[in-house]
Amino acid sequence: MTIREIIFEATQKLEEAGIPSARLDVEVLLAFLLRCDRLALIKNPDNTLSEKQSADFGRLIARRAGGEPAAYITGRKAFWSFALDVDPGVLIPRPDTEVIVEEALAVLRQESWSHPRILDVGTGSGAIALALACETPGASITATDISEAALETAKKNAAALKAEQIVFLRGNLFEPVDGRFDLIVSNPPYIGADEYQSLPPGVKNFEPEEALRAGQTGLEFYKKLIDQSYGHLAENGWLLLEIGARQKQEVCAIFEAHKNFYEHIAVRADYAGFPRVIKGRRR
Ligand SMILES: C[S@@+](CC[C@H](N)C(=O)[O-])C[C@H]1O[C@@H](n2cnc3c(N)ncnc32)[C@H](O)[C@@H]1O
């Protein structure tokens, strides 16, 4: 079969299985199998696959049709300006999370600290910490997670990107952390109990529950992070939190309840127009 034919057929299979972005996933998986980039597929549509390659590709497509995310099948996910190793022990970093990186960089530019101390709580694959490390080589960065599996993957990603200024610590929220930070960032779990039940199967059945679920309402981590960050922020330090698209009011209300501690509270939308990052500066 030619590349053109196999892409057409596999896309139909994934569409029939109800997979969104079927064509993109087919190209990602085929490029992964053939160890090339997607552009090479498009440039060479008449190249043919061997029988073994066709059979191997059939197996990859069957896994994707069963709901397994393409990033877990390939073990890689693009984020910011690099690609990260991912596995079922970590949440697959989402493009929306790049907004908190952009916002953190804006704060760093505005404050012009010479050696900012940054804390990423719940680092997962290391996505946010690594993007900040790449963009601010003078920063010292601490990244924590409660999951040992996530920290192992994050450390591997840091080694691959030669991000030596990140210290990884395991523990519950601020438990493993000492000292104060100029910037605390976090994309915490924020899915409530009802919403968790209605997540797409590709998320619910494959991504780690502890990276997604946050108590009954989805707000559990915001309460703790906003409350406890105050004690870990340096004077004029900033707290930046990623929020779910429908959580703006509730998380603003939590900041509001701590208005003796934070000022300049503001919300930034993502590129689809949904509220995505909320920030406040320690008074
Ligand atoms: C939504 S994921 C975010 C991962 C990564 N920062 C990203 O943006 O892709 C939340 C992360 O918080 C971690 N986590 C959950 N509960 C935690 C806790 N009590 N203390 C520290 N980390 C926690 C999870 O293991 C997961 O890696």
The ligand as a MOL file (V3000), in Angstrom:
LIG
                    3D

  0  0  0     0  0            999 V3000
M  V30 BEGIN CTAB
M  V30 COUNTS 27 29 0 0 0
M  V30 BEGIN ATOM
M  V30 1 C -2.8000 18.4730 35.9340 0
M  V30 2 S -1.2980 17.6110 36.2430 0 CHG=1
M  V30 3 C -0.1290 18.8120 35.6330 0
M  V30 4 C 1.1670 18.2410 35.1630 0
M  V30 5 C 2.0860 19.2680 34.4970 0
M  V30 6 N 2.4030 20.3610 35.3830 0
M  V30 7 C 1.4580 19.7940 33.2280 0
M  V30 8 O 1.0250 20.9570 33.2370 0
M  V30 9 O 1.3750 19.0750 32.2390 0 CHG=-1
M  V30 10 C -1.1870 17.7440 37.9980 0
M  V30 11 C 0.0690 17.1400 38.6250 0
M  V30 12 O -0.0190 17.3370 40.0420 0
M  V30 13 C 0.4260 16.1810 40.7050 0
M  V30 14 N -0.1950 16.1310 42.0280 0
M  V30 15 C -1.4150 15.6510 42.3800 0
M  V30 16 N -1.6200 15.8110 43.6850 0
M  V30 17 C -0.5160 16.4050 44.1890 0
M  V30 18 C -0.1250 16.8190 45.5000 0
M  V30 19 N -0.9290 16.6580 46.5460 0
M  V30 20 N 1.0950 17.3780 45.6600 0
M  V30 21 C 1.9270 17.5390 44.5870 0
M  V30 22 N 1.6210 17.1590 43.3380 0
M  V30 23 C 0.4100 16.6070 43.1390 0
M  V30 24 C 0.0200 15.0300 39.7970 0
M  V30 25 O 0.7940 13.8800 40.0460 0
M  V30 26 C 0.2440 15.6560 38.4040 0
M  V30 27 O 1.5450 15.3740 37.9490 0
M  V30 END ATOM
M  V30 BEGIN BOND
M  V30 1 1 1 2
M  V30 2 1 2 3
M  V30 3 1 2 10
M  V30 4 1 3 4
M  V30 5 1 4 5
M  V30 6 1 5 6
M  V30 7 1 5 7
M  V30 8 2 7 8
M  V30 9 1 7 9
M  V30 10 1 10 11
M  V30 11 1 11 12
M  V30 12 1 11 26
M  V30 13 1 12 13
M  V30 14 1 13 14
M  V30 15 1 13 24
M  V30 16 1 14 15
M  V30 17 1 14 23
M  V30 18 2 15 16
M  V30 19 1 16 17
M  V30 20 1 17 18
M  V30 21 2 17 23
M  V30 22 1 18 19
M  V30 23 2 18 20
M  V30 24 1 20 21
M  V30 25 2 21 22
M  V30 26 1 22 23
M  V30 27 1 24 25
M  V30 28 1 24 26
M  V30 29 1 26 27
M  V30 END BOND
M  V30 END CTAB
M  END
